[in-house]
Amino acid sequence: MKKDELIHMWQEGNDRMFMDEQTDKDMITKYLSEKTLKGNRKINFNLVFYGAIQLANIILLSMNLAGYMNNPAIIWILIPQLILTIGTLVFGIDVFYKFREINNYSESLQKLIQKQLWFYRRPYELWLVLASISAIILISNLNLYIDNDNGSYVINNKAMFVGVTLLAFLFIYGTQKAASLLGLRKLKAYLSDLQQGVLDFSEGIERTKKRYLWLWVAVCLLLTASLIIGILTALK
């Protein structure tokens, strides 16, 4: 075999290896990009859903302010709630547009994941706390509106009421925080796999998620049932 033919075969082999590596890299990038996009939809839904809760809170608070106009004690509780709700709504809109900006203007998948990691740790973390408080405001104002007795409202067991309210906040924030931590873990795995050109961590997370999904659902249902029973007991 001539020397030129050997060189040509060697070059063809190198080119084929390079193309295979490039194909693998493109497939990994596409896979991780789709997974990241799926996570984006969950965040967007969360932001829009709790934005709707803020609007519902503003309406309920306005109605309760009118209904308890002659009850100064309740009025001074409702006014700070209204201010906090408006502030949370404005902040939520800002967080929503920040997230859209990150997704629309990132130069590469790696930069996108890095920016999303920052988003989870900073603005979204604060938003989770405010969103959980807004859910409590919604529950309490629904109760105020339904049980309005000519501008007065009676709590029969204050200790129970405070305890159940605190547990409700911890439950709502806890579930949101758990989902956020899972999102963070996924992004870290995606970034690591993208940098190493493998799918080891990403596929491992998917297997773990499928394995424990039933347990997560069972725990959520149990805690939700306990919370509802506690709220109904406190309101009696």
Phi, psi and omega in degrees: 000133184288158181298320181298323179293321178297316179298318180297317178296320179296318179294320178297319178297317178296317180298319180295318178297318180297318180295321178296317179296319180295320178297316178299317180296317179296320179294318178297315180298317179296316180299312182291327177295318178295320179295319179295319179297322178297319176295326179298320181298323179294317179296315180299318178298315180301314182295318180290318181300312181285337171296321177295324177296321178299317179296318177297321179296318180299317179295312181297317180297320178296318179294320179289325176299320177289320183288332181248028184304327182266013179240089185302325182299316180285324179302318181286349171271323184286324183299310177300326178296320179294317179297315179297321181295315179297317178298319179295321178297314179297315179296320179298321177296318178298317179297320179300314181287329174298317181294320177296319180297318178300316184285331185271335189238020175277135186288330184213168179297322180297316178295322179299312181295320179297319179291324178292325175299317176298318181299315180298321186278337185249270187297323183290327179296315177295320180297324179301318179296312181295322179295321179294320177297320181296327177294321177293320177299319179297312181298313183293323181284330171298317179295318177299318182292316182291320186262020178294117181248082181054045176086007178237156182215130185243131173254113185289319182234093186294321180297317178296319181298313180296318181297315181293321178298317178296317178296322178297317178298314181297323179293312182296313180294321181299316180293320178294319180294320179298317178295322179295318179296323177295319177298318177298316181298319179297314181298319177298320179294317179299317181296317179297315180294322179297318181290327182266350180072033179226177177233023186300306184291319182297314180292327177296319178295318179298319179295318180295319181297316179293324183292322186254009182300315182298323180293318179298317179296317181297316180296316180298317179296318180295314180293321179296316178298317179296320180295316180297317178299318179296318179295315179297322178294318182292330184275350180287000000 
